[in-house]
Amino acid sequence: MKNNEKKLTRNEFIDFLKNWRFGAQPVSIQYETEPKLTAEGKKKFGTITKLANVGGMVGYCYENSVNNELERENKEREFIAQPLWNGKGKRINLTLSTHIEKGTYYLTYKAQKTFRSFHFDDALNFIPTSIIKAYFPSSKPQNQGVNEGKEVYHREISIENVKRFKCRKITYIITE
């Protein structure tokens, strides 16, 4: 393991995020998920797995980000975020939230760039993004009121899906 790598269990990673004291920080996140597909996509591909490495910001305030963009566009700062999961979620801090009923934790981040992403079917056949992207439901924010292309892509990703988290020149490898 390199000097700038550190192994953390999932619980240690949750504690790390609970005690976040760095403000807004750029990060790189590597994760594995089973993205939702449209009905047609499910029929064609079944369940797929996505491996991705994305860049974003953690420790940022979603409402402030949207309202700052509205202000840059000379619009009223009137955006109020909807409650997490229709009121079933609780924001612990700007980096971490929890689903009250499920008892699961989520990393909160602003998605800014996808460095790499790969999609595989159940038989581990690679599916090019150019083919699969037509079968993803739209994830474009609808209620922010900002101009097209200026949307804030707020994401909550399950801690269970996070494999690596790079912040402040340290790569945290998340283990079971």
SULTADA-V693166 format. One record per pair of residues at least 12 apart in sequence whose C-alpha atoms are under 8 Angstrom apart, sorted by the first residue. I is the first residue (numbers start at 1). J is the second residue. D is the distance in whole Angstrom. If there is no record, write none. Layout:
i: <I/I>
j: <J/J>
d: <D/D>
This chain:
i: <4/4/4/5/5/5/5/6/6/6/6/7/7/7/7/8/8/8/8/9/9/9/10/10/10/10/10/13/14/14/14/17/17/18/18/18/18/20/20/22/23/23/23/24/24/24/24/25/25/25/25/25/25/26/26/26/26/26/27/27/27/27/27/27/27/27/28/28/28/28/28/28/28/29/29/29/29/29/29/29/29/29/29/30/30/30/30/30/30/30/30/31/31/31/31/31/31/31/32/32/32/32/32/32/32/33/33/33/33/34/34/34/34/35/35/35/35/36/36/37/37/37/38/38/38/40/41/41/41/45/46/46/47/47/48/48/48/48/49/49/49/49/50/50/50/50/51/51/51/52/52/52/52/52/53/53/53/53/54/54/54/54/54/54/55/55/55/55/55/56/56/56/56/56/57/57/57/57/58/58/58/58/58/59/59/59/59/59/60/60/60/60/61/62/62/62/62/63/63/63/65/66/66/66/66/66/67/69/69/70/70/73/73/79/79/85/88/88/94/95/95/95/96/97/104/104/105/105/106/106/106/106/107/107/107/107/108/108/108/108/109/109/109/110/110/110/110/111/111/111/111/112/117/119/140/141/162/163>
j: <169/170/171/170/171/172/173/170/171/172/173/172/173/174/175/172/173/174/175/174/175/176/159/160/174/175/176/174/96/105/159/95/96/92/93/95/96/59/95/59/58/59/60/57/58/59/60/57/58/59/60/167/168/55/56/57/58/167/55/56/57/58/165/166/167/168/53/54/55/56/165/166/167/52/53/54/55/56/162/163/164/165/166/51/52/53/54/162/163/164/165/51/52/53/161/162/163/164/49/50/51/52/161/162/163/49/50/51/161/47/48/49/50/48/49/50/136/136/137/135/136/137/135/136/137/135/132/135/136/121/121/122/121/122/119/120/121/122/119/120/121/122/117/118/119/120/117/118/119/114/115/116/117/118/114/115/116/117/111/112/113/114/115/116/111/112/113/114/115/109/110/111/112/113/109/110/111/112/94/95/108/109/110/93/94/95/108/109/94/95/109/110/94/81/110/152/154/79/80/81/152/79/144/146/151/152/79/146/150/145/146/146/147/144/145/99/100/101/108/107/108/109/108/156/158/159/158/159/156/157/158/159/156/157/158/159/154/155/156/157/154/155/156/152/153/154/155/152/153/154/155/153/129/132/153/153/174/175>
d: <7/5/6/6/5/6/7/7/6/5/6/6/5/6/7/6/6/5/6/6/5/6/7/7/6/6/6/7/8/8/8/6/6/7/7/8/7/8/7/7/8/5/7/6/6/4/5/5/6/6/8/7/8/7/6/5/7/7/6/5/6/7/7/5/5/8/7/6/4/6/6/5/7/8/6/5/6/8/7/8/6/5/6/7/6/4/6/6/5/5/6/6/6/7/5/4/5/7/7/6/5/7/5/7/7/6/5/7/6/7/6/5/6/7/7/7/8/7/7/6/5/6/5/6/6/7/8/5/7/6/7/7/6/6/7/5/5/6/6/5/6/8/7/6/5/7/6/5/7/7/8/6/4/6/6/6/5/6/7/8/6/4/5/7/6/6/5/6/7/6/5/5/5/7/5/5/7/8/7/6/6/5/7/8/5/5/8/7/6/8/7/8/6/8/8/8/7/6/6/6/7/7/7/8/8/6/6/7/7/7/6/8/8/6/8/8/6/7/7/6/5/7/5/8/7/8/6/6/6/5/4/5/6/5/6/6/7/6/5/7/6/5/7/7/6/5/6/8/5/6/7/7/8/8/8/7/7/7>
